[in-house]
Amino acid sequence: MQSHLDQCRHNMVEQQVRPWDVLDDKVLNTLQKIPRDQFVPTQYTNLAYADTAIPLNAQQHMMHPILEGRILQLLDIQAEDEVLEIGTGSGFLTACLANLACHVDSVEIDKDLAETAKQRLHKHTIENVAVSCGNGLELSNPNKKYDVIVLTGSVCDIPEQLKQALTPNGRLFAVTGSAPAMQAHVLTRTTENDWADEVVFETVVQALTHGETKPSFNF
């Protein structure tokens, strides 16, 4: 069974991810190294390397592998980078981020998903990750800065608080808009008060919890 899954993993990288212009060896090697089949619900093991969005619970799905590969390449993660992931989900993308970065803070709003992801990461001795349960769109430590921020679900607008949490030259990946024409953005902090916003492709992903509507502010 495992040799079959290893072959499926190789095929996913070579036949799905690479043809979608993901050519960064660091990213391809990461996807080849992390066993995605061990981060999916057991009833979907045979779909772990398929080009599909695998259900995690009644509301949430894993992203397609090609999208995960594209995100990892676009963010150009360096070994010294501090990363914030909003929406841990299965923990697979978390593991990939951790393989590329110095440290990952990952926030998951669903308590069960957060706990399962922690267990999976621990099982694979991925220790440079801190998974917490909460609403990642509201930073628990607004003074902490990150080199890379990844939103794994769509939002109505990119929260100002997240833009402010980027270091100089920090990069943020987010999907905005509504189906069927959502836009994937890479936002780069160019100066203290300026951000370059590049729309990199169109896609459709599920909304983050609390990401569907604009936050209301009470003054």
TILUMLUM-201757 format. One record per residue (C-alpha): x, y, z; residue in one letter. Coordinates in steps of 0.1 Angstrom, whole numbers, padded with zeros to 4 digits, always signed. Example, Ala and Ser with C-alpha at 12.3 -4.5 7.8 and 13.67 -1.06 7.14 Angstrom:
% TILUMLUM-201757
+0123-0045+0078A;+0137-0011+0071S;
END
This chain:
% TILUMLUM-201757
+0000+0000+0000M;+0027+0025+0010Q;+0047+0020-0022S;+0015+0026-0042H;+0010+0059-0022L;+0047+0069-0027D;+0041+0064-0065Q;+0009+0085-0063C;+0029+0112-0045R;+0055+0112-0072H;+0028+0114-0098N;+0011+0143-0080M;+0043+0163-0080V;+0052+0155-0116E;+0018+0154-0134Q;-0002+0179-0114Q;+0019+0204-0096V;+0049+0208-0119R;+0027+0214-0151P;+0010+0243-0132W;+0043+0262-0134D;+0055+0252-0100V;+0092+0247-0108L;+0110+0257-0076D;+0130+0226-0065D;+0126+0235-0028K;+0088+0234-0032V;+0087+0202-0053L;+0111+0185-0029N;+0089+0195+0000T;+0058+0181-0016L;+0077+0149-0024Q;+0089+0146+0012K;+0058+0153+0032I;+0034+0123+0031P;+0001+0140+0022R;-0018+0107+0027D;-0010+0109+0064Q;-0027+0143+0067F;-0061+0134+0053V;-0090+0118+0071P;-0084+0080+0069T;-0114+0073+0047Q;-0099+0095+0020Y;-0064+0080+0020T;-0068+0068-0015N;-0077+0104-0027L;-0047+0120-0009A;-0028+0127-0041Y;-0058+0133-0064A;-0066+0167-0079D;-0095+0173-0056T;-0106+0192-0025A;-0108+0165+0003I;-0135+0171+0030P;-0121+0176+0065L;-0155+0181+0082N;-0190+0193+0073A;-0177+0228+0064Q;-0140+0226+0055Q;-0119+0210+0028H;-0082+0206+0020M;-0070+0227-0009M;-0061+0211-0042H;-0024+0200-0043P;-0017+0223-0073I;-0029+0253-0053L;-0008+0243-0023E;+0023+0241-0046G;+0016+0274-0062R;+0012+0292-0029I;+0044+0278-0016L;+0063+0289-0047Q;+0047+0324-0048L;+0057+0331-0012L;+0094+0323-0018D;+0099+0311+0018I;+0134+0314+0032Q;+0150+0292+0059A;+0150+0322+0084E;+0114+0332+0078D;+0087+0335+0105E;+0053+0323+0091V;+0017+0328+0102L;-0009+0305+0087E;-0045+0313+0092I;-0066+0281+0089G;-0045+0250+0098T;-0070+0226+0084G;-0054+0191+0080S;-0019+0204+0089G;-0005+0194+0056F;+0003+0229+0043L;+0015+0237+0078T;+0040+0208+0075A;+0052+0221+0041C;+0056+0257+0054L;+0075+0243+0084A;+0098+0224+0061N;+0107+0256+0043L;+0107+0282+0071A;+0123+0288+0105C;+0090+0287+0125H;+0052+0286+0118V;+0024+0299+0140D;-0008+0283+0127S;-0043+0293+0139V;-0073+0270+0134E;-0108+0281+0145I;-0121+0245+0147D;-0110+0228+0180K;-0110+0193+0166D;-0091+0201+0135L;-0065+0220+0155A;-0060+0190+0178E;-0058+0165+0150T;-0033+0187+0131A;-0011+0190+0163K;-0011+0152+0166Q;-0001+0147+0130R;+0027+0172+0131L;+0040+0157+0163H;+0039+0122+0148K;+0061+0134+0120H;+0084+0152+0145T;+0077+0186+0130I;+0086+0207+0160E;+0090+0242+0146N;+0052+0248+0146V;+0028+0262+0172A;-0008+0254+0165V;-0034+0273+0184S;-0072+0274+0184C;-0089+0307+0176G;-0099+0332+0150N;-0067+0339+0131G;-0082+0370+0115L;-0079+0387+0149E;-0043+0385+0160L;-0037+0375+0196S;-0004+0393+0196N;-0007+0424+0173P;+0029+0434+0180N;+0044+0402+0165K;+0057+0406+0129K;+0059+0379+0102Y;+0079+0375+0071D;+0051+0354+0055V;+0013+0352+0061I;-0009+0326+0045V;-0047+0326+0045L;-0059+0292+0035T;-0095+0303+0029G;-0110+0334+0011S;-0118+0367+0028V;-0140+0396+0017C;-0110+0420+0022D;-0075+0415+0035I;-0076+0427+0071P;-0055+0458+0078E;-0042+0442+0110Q;-0026+0414+0089L;-0010+0439+0065K;+0005+0457+0095Q;+0018+0424+0108A;+0042+0420+0079L;+0079+0427+0082T;+0095+0450+0056P;+0095+0429+0024N;+0071+0405+0040G;+0046+0386+0018R;+0010+0377+0023L;-0011+0353+0003F;-0049+0357+0003A;-0079+0349-0019V;-0106+0376-0021T;-0140+0379-0038G;-0168+0355-0044S;-0173+0325-0066A;-0170+0319-0094P;-0143+0346-0099A;-0121+0349-0069M;-0087+0364-0071Q;-0055+0352-0055A;-0032+0380-0043H;+0004+0382-0031V;+0007+0414-0010L;+0043+0426-0004T;+0051+0452+0022R;+0074+0476+0003T;+0077+0504+0030T;+0063+0512+0064E;+0031+0525+0049N;+0030+0509+0014D;+0021+0474+0001W;+0023+0461-0035A;-0007+0440-0044D;-0003+0415-0072E;-0032+0395-0085V;-0015+0362-0095V;-0044+0340-0107F;-0081+0333-0104E;-0094+0304-0083T;-0122+0293-0060V;-0116+0284-0024V;-0139+0282+0007Q;-0142+0312+0028A;-0125+0314+0062L;-0149+0314+0091T;-0155+0351+0098H;-0139+0359+0064G;-0171+0361+0045E;-0182+0395+0058T;-0165+0427+0065K;-0157+0431+0102P;-0178+0456+0121S;-0160+0482+0142F;-0173+0496+0174N;-0160+0530+0182F;
END
